[in-house]
Amino acid sequence: MRTGTHLNTKLQLYQTLKEGILFIIASGIGFAINLGITAFLHEILGVSPGISFAVALVCAYAANYFNNRKWVFSSDAAPLNQVGRFLGVSLVFRVLEYLVFTLLHYVLGIYYLGAVLGSLISFYFIKFFTYKKLVFTRSGDAERPVSG
C-alpha cells in the first residue's frame, strides 16, 4: 500500500512539474502578447502607457484562457463554468497587476516596460496554483491516472 501511495505522489509531482513548464511557456506567449501590444500601442500609435497596458491585458486574457484550458491543464470540465471562474480569477489578478504597474510606473517612475515586467512576474506562482486548483479542474481528477 505504501508503494502505491509513494508512486501516486511521484506521479502527481511529475504532473505538476509538467504543467508548471507548460504554464511557463503559455505565460511567455501571454507575456509576449502583453508586452508587444503595450509597446505597439504606445510607441507606434501614441496611446498612453496606462491604456495601452489595459488593452494588452484584455488581449492576453483570451490567449491565456485557451492555452491554459487545452494545453497546460488539459481540462475537460464544462467550458462555460470555467470561463466564468477564469474571468473572475483573472479579473482579480489583472486588477492587482494593473495596480502594481501603476505603482511602479506612475508613483516610482520606473520605465513603463519595466513596470509591465514587474507587475506580471509578481503574480506568476500564485496564478499557476490558483488556476490549477480553482479554475482548470478535470472531471474525475481524484480517480484519473496521471498521463505523461
N, C-alpha and C positions, 0 to 999 in steps of 0.2 A: 504494500500500500504506500509506503514511504517513497519508493522509487517512482511510482506513478505521479505522486504529488510533486516530487522534485522535477520530473520530466515536464509536467504541465507548467510549472513555474518557469522552467527554461524556455519552453515554447512561448509563453506569454511575454517573457523578456525579449526573445527574438522578434516577436511580432511588434512589440512596442518600439524596438530599435529600428526595425524595417520601416514602420510608419513614421518614425522620427526623421529618418533620412529622406523619405519621400516628402515629408512635410517641409523639410529644408528646401528641397527642390521646388515644390509648389509655392512656398513662400518667396523663393527667389524670383519666380515668374510674376507673382503678385507685386513684389518689390520693384521689379523692372518696369512693370506697367505703371505703378505708382510714381516712381521717380521720373520715368520717361514722359508721362502725361503732365506731371507738375512742371518739369523743365520746359517742355514744348509750349504749354500754355503761357508760362511766364516769359521765357526767353524769346520765343518766336511771335506769339500773339499779343504779348504785353499785358496779360491778365495778372492781377495781383497774386503774390505768393499764397495768401490765405485761400482765395477762391480756387486757384489752381490746384492746391493740395486737396481741398474738399471735393472737387470734381474727380480727381485721381482716386480718392478713397472709394467713391461710388463705383468707378470702373473696375477697380481691383476687387471689389466685393463680389461681382458676378464671376470673375475668373476664379477667385478663391473658393467660392461655393462649389462650382463644378469640379475643380481639381481635387478638392478635399473629399467630396462625396464619392466620386467614382474612382479616383486614382489612389489617394492616400489611405483612406479608411475603408474603401470598398463596401460602402454601406448599401444595404438593400431595404432599409426601413422606408416607410411612407414618405415620399418626397415632399408633399405639402406640409406635413408636420415638421420635417427637417428644415425646410426653407424658412418656416416661421421661427423655429428655435435659432437657426443660423442668423436670421435677420436681427432678432433680439440680442443675442450674444455679440454679434458683430457690431451692432449699433453702440453697445456699451463700450466695446474696445475702440471703435472709431472715434467716439467722443473723447475717450481718455487719450488716444493718440493725438487728436487734434488739440486738446488742452496742453499736452506735453510739447507739441510743435509750437503752439502759441507762446508758452513759457520760454522755450529755448530761443525762438526767433525774435519775438517782439519784446520780451522782457529782458532776456540775457544777451540779445544781439548776435546770436550765432547765425552764420550764413544759412540761408533758407534750406539748401540741400542737406547741410549737416544736421539741421533741425529735423528734417524729414527722416533721415537715417536714425537719429537718436530716438525719435518718437516710435518708429516702427520696431526697432530692436528691443526697446524697453519692455514690450509685452509679449515677446515671442514664445517663451516657455509656458507662460500662463495660458496663452491661446491654444497651444498644442494640447495640453491636458484638458482644458475646458471643452474643446471641440471633440476630443476623443471620448470623454466620459459623458458629456451632456448633449451633444448635437448629433454626431455621426455614429449613432449606435446601429447595431445589426440585429435583425430578428434572430433569436436563439443564441445570442452571444455567449451565454453561460455554457451551453452544451456544444457549441460549434467547435470542431477541431481547428487548430491553427494551421494554415497552409503556408508554404514557402513560395 
